[in-house]
Amino acid sequence: MSESDITREKIIVAARERFSHYGYPKTTIAELAEDCAMSPGNIYRFFKGKIDIAVEIARREALSAVEVIEAVLDCPLRSSRQRLEEVVFADLRYTFHLLENQPKTLELAQIVVSDRPQFQIESLRRERRVFQRILHEGQASGEFMVVNVPATTIALHGATVKYRYAQLFTNQTLAELERELAHVMTLIMRGLMPTVEGRAVVETRIPDETNVASIAAEAAAAAAEK
């Protein structure tokens, strides 16, 4: 990393710590400058304003969430149904724990989305690409009966959006959300998959969190060996 990159990272780290402890509105550029042992003017050399620092932090959190679900997605020997179910549950759990452990992150996300709508649009695109990949694979294998993958991707994303950063929408516990999501995924799977000898597709079971985490770890290890 160049000296400029190191300084920029120092500002981001200091801002993340202050935002998570005091909140975005109560943090000033002067305080960040003091934490970084530099002048406020030096902060502005790297970021036009406080909101730009917040956007960068939110962008990194969004990318981390996508990396988690992509690790699950890349695990071999999984059916398209298993991939889709494990992805949505992994996403729910990751973002729920993030907001639970860092409650000020919710406030930061709301501010960024309100001030920079383009940020949310880009995040939605990243999330939809994951769904679209699974649907294409399921369509190719014959596991899913999908005629229009782009339209189905949008519908699937809309049906599960409540379970992504769930605290934005509800005060339910994680266990309550998981039970509800299992019912939602059952309805989705019965719409995507053909019946078997006239019998309805079996209900979605809540994936074991330990197993899903293990799958993600195995996927990451396999990728590192390539």
C-alpha positions as CSV (number, residue, x, y, z in Angstrom):
1,M,0.0,0.0,0.0
2,S,1.2,3.5,-0.8
3,E,1.5,6.1,1.9
4,S,-1.7,7.7,0.6
5,D,-3.6,4.4,0.8
6,I,-2.3,3.9,4.4
7,T,-3.5,7.4,5.4
8,R,-6.9,6.8,3.8
9,E,-7.3,3.5,5.5
10,K,-6.4,5.1,8.8
11,I,-9.2,7.6,8.4
12,I,-11.7,4.8,7.6
13,V,-10.7,2.8,10.6
14,A,-11.0,5.8,12.9
15,A,-14.4,6.7,11.4
16,R,-15.7,3.2,11.7
17,E,-14.8,3.2,15.4
18,R,-16.4,6.6,16.1
19,F,-19.5,5.9,14.0
20,S,-20.1,2.5,15.8
21,H,-19.6,4.1,19.2
22,Y,-21.1,7.6,19.0
23,G,-23.1,7.4,15.8
24,Y,-22.7,9.2,12.5
25,P,-24.5,12.4,13.4
26,K,-22.5,13.0,16.6
27,T,-19.1,12.5,14.9
28,T,-17.3,15.5,13.5
29,I,-14.5,15.8,11.0
30,A,-12.5,17.6,13.7
31,E,-12.8,14.6,16.0
32,L,-11.7,12.2,13.2
33,A,-8.7,14.4,12.5
34,E,-7.7,14.4,16.1
35,D,-8.0,10.6,16.3
36,C,-5.8,10.3,13.2
37,A,-3.3,12.9,14.5
38,M,-3.8,15.1,11.5
39,S,-5.6,18.4,10.5
40,P,-9.2,18.5,9.4
41,G,-7.9,19.8,6.1
42,N,-5.9,16.6,5.6
43,I,-9.1,14.6,6.0
44,Y,-10.7,16.6,3.1
45,R,-7.7,15.6,0.9
46,F,-9.0,12.1,0.9
47,F,-12.8,12.5,1.3
48,K,-15.0,15.4,0.2
49,G,-17.1,15.1,3.3
50,K,-18.2,12.9,6.2
51,I,-20.9,11.2,4.1
52,D,-18.3,10.0,1.7
53,I,-16.5,8.2,4.5
54,A,-19.8,6.7,5.6
55,V,-20.5,5.5,2.0
56,E,-17.1,3.8,1.9
57,I,-17.7,2.0,5.2
58,A,-21.2,0.9,4.1
59,R,-19.8,-0.2,0.7
60,R,-17.3,-2.5,2.5
61,E,-20.0,-3.9,4.7
62,A,-22.2,-4.7,1.7
63,L,-19.3,-6.4,-0.1
64,S,-18.6,-8.5,3.0
65,A,-22.2,-9.7,3.1
66,V,-22.0,-10.6,-0.6
67,E,-18.7,-12.5,0.0
68,V,-20.3,-14.6,2.7
69,I,-23.2,-15.7,0.4
70,E,-20.8,-16.2,-2.5
71,A,-18.7,-18.6,-0.4
72,V,-21.8,-20.6,0.3
73,L,-22.8,-20.4,-3.3
74,D,-19.4,-21.8,-4.5
75,C,-19.5,-24.9,-2.4
76,P,-19.5,-28.0,-4.6
77,L,-22.0,-30.8,-4.6
78,R,-25.1,-28.7,-3.8
79,S,-28.3,-28.7,-5.6
80,S,-29.7,-25.4,-6.8
81,R,-32.4,-25.5,-4.2
82,Q,-29.8,-26.1,-1.4
83,R,-27.7,-23.2,-2.7
84,L,-30.7,-20.8,-2.8
85,E,-31.9,-21.8,0.6
86,E,-28.5,-21.7,2.2
87,V,-27.7,-18.3,0.6
88,V,-30.8,-16.5,1.9
89,F,-30.4,-18.0,5.4
90,A,-26.7,-17.1,5.4
91,D,-27.5,-13.6,4.3
92,L,-30.1,-13.2,7.1
93,R,-27.8,-14.5,9.8
94,Y,-24.8,-12.4,8.7
95,T,-26.7,-9.1,8.5
96,F,-28.8,-9.8,11.6
97,H,-25.7,-10.4,13.7
98,L,-23.9,-7.4,12.2
99,L,-26.7,-5.0,13.2
100,E,-27.2,-6.8,16.6
101,N,-23.5,-6.4,17.5
102,Q,-23.1,-3.0,15.9
103,P,-26.5,-1.2,16.3
104,K,-25.1,2.1,15.0
105,T,-24.6,0.4,11.7
106,L,-28.3,0.5,11.1
107,E,-28.3,4.3,11.6
108,L,-25.4,4.6,9.2
109,A,-27.1,2.5,6.6
110,Q,-30.3,4.5,6.7
111,I,-28.3,7.8,6.3
112,V,-26.2,6.5,3.4
113,V,-29.3,5.1,1.6
114,S,-31.2,8.4,2.1
115,D,-28.3,10.6,1.0
116,R,-26.9,8.4,-1.8
117,P,-29.7,6.4,-3.5
118,Q,-27.2,5.1,-6.1
119,F,-25.5,3.1,-3.3
120,Q,-28.6,1.1,-2.7
121,I,-29.1,0.5,-6.4
122,E,-25.6,-0.9,-6.7
123,S,-26.1,-3.1,-3.7
124,L,-29.4,-4.4,-5.1
125,R,-27.6,-5.3,-8.3
126,R,-24.9,-7.3,-6.5
127,E,-27.5,-9.2,-4.6
128,R,-29.6,-9.9,-7.7
129,R,-26.6,-11.3,-9.5
130,V,-26.3,-14.0,-6.9
131,F,-29.9,-15.0,-7.3
132,Q,-29.7,-14.9,-11.1
133,R,-26.7,-17.2,-11.1
134,I,-28.6,-19.8,-9.0
135,L,-31.7,-19.5,-11.2
136,H,-29.7,-20.0,-14.4
137,E,-28.0,-23.1,-13.0
138,G,-31.3,-24.5,-11.8
139,Q,-32.9,-23.8,-15.1
140,A,-30.0,-25.5,-17.0
141,S,-30.1,-28.6,-14.8
142,G,-33.9,-28.9,-15.1
143,E,-34.3,-28.5,-11.3
144,F,-36.2,-25.2,-11.7
145,M,-39.0,-24.4,-14.1
146,V,-38.0,-20.9,-15.0
147,V,-39.0,-19.3,-18.2
148,N,-37.9,-15.7,-17.6
149,V,-34.8,-15.6,-15.4
150,P,-34.4,-11.8,-15.1
151,A,-38.1,-11.3,-14.1
152,T,-37.9,-14.3,-11.6
153,T,-34.7,-12.8,-10.1
154,I,-36.5,-9.5,-9.4
155,A,-39.5,-11.3,-7.9
156,L,-37.3,-13.6,-5.8
157,H,-35.3,-10.6,-4.5
158,G,-38.4,-8.7,-3.6
159,A,-39.9,-11.7,-1.8
160,T,-36.8,-12.0,0.4
161,V,-35.8,-8.4,0.9
162,K,-37.2,-8.3,4.5
163,Y,-34.6,-10.9,5.5
164,R,-31.7,-8.8,4.4
165,Y,-30.8,-6.3,7.2
166,A,-34.0,-7.4,8.9
167,Q,-33.9,-4.9,11.7
168,L,-34.7,-2.2,9.1
169,F,-38.2,-3.7,8.9
170,T,-39.0,-5.5,12.1
171,N,-38.2,-6.2,15.8
172,Q,-38.6,-9.9,15.4
173,T,-35.9,-12.2,16.9
174,L,-33.6,-14.2,14.6
175,A,-35.4,-17.4,15.5
176,E,-38.8,-15.9,14.5
177,L,-37.3,-14.6,11.2
178,E,-35.8,-18.0,10.4
179,R,-39.1,-19.8,10.9
180,E,-40.9,-17.2,8.8
181,L,-38.3,-17.3,6.1
182,A,-38.6,-21.1,5.9
183,H,-42.3,-20.8,5.1
184,V,-41.5,-18.1,2.5
185,M,-38.9,-20.3,0.9
186,T,-41.3,-23.3,0.8
187,L,-43.7,-21.2,-1.2
188,I,-40.9,-20.0,-3.5
189,M,-39.6,-23.5,-4.1
190,R,-43.1,-24.9,-4.8
191,G,-43.3,-22.2,-7.5
192,L,-39.9,-22.9,-9.0
193,M,-39.9,-26.7,-8.9
194,P,-42.1,-29.3,-10.6
195,T,-44.1,-31.6,-8.5
196,V,-42.9,-35.2,-8.0
197,E,-45.5,-37.8,-9.0
198,G,-48.2,-35.3,-8.2
199,R,-46.8,-34.6,-4.7
200,A,-46.0,-31.1,-3.6
201,V,-42.3,-30.1,-3.1
202,V,-41.3,-30.8,0.5
203,E,-41.1,-27.9,3.0
204,T,-37.9,-25.9,3.5
205,R,-35.9,-26.9,6.5
206,I,-33.9,-24.2,8.4
207,P,-30.3,-24.9,7.6
208,D,-28.1,-25.6,10.6
209,E,-26.0,-22.5,11.2
210,T,-22.9,-24.4,12.0
211,N,-23.1,-26.5,8.8
212,V,-23.6,-23.4,6.7
213,A,-20.6,-21.7,8.3
214,S,-18.6,-24.9,7.7
215,I,-19.6,-24.9,4.0
216,A,-18.5,-21.3,3.6
217,A,-15.2,-22.0,5.3
218,E,-14.6,-25.1,3.0
219,A,-15.4,-23.0,0.0
220,A,-12.9,-20.3,1.0
221,A,-10.2,-22.9,1.6
222,A,-10.9,-24.6,-1.8
223,A,-10.6,-21.2,-3.5
224,A,-7.3,-20.5,-1.8
225,E,-5.8,-23.7,-3.1
226,K,-6.6,-22.8,-6.8
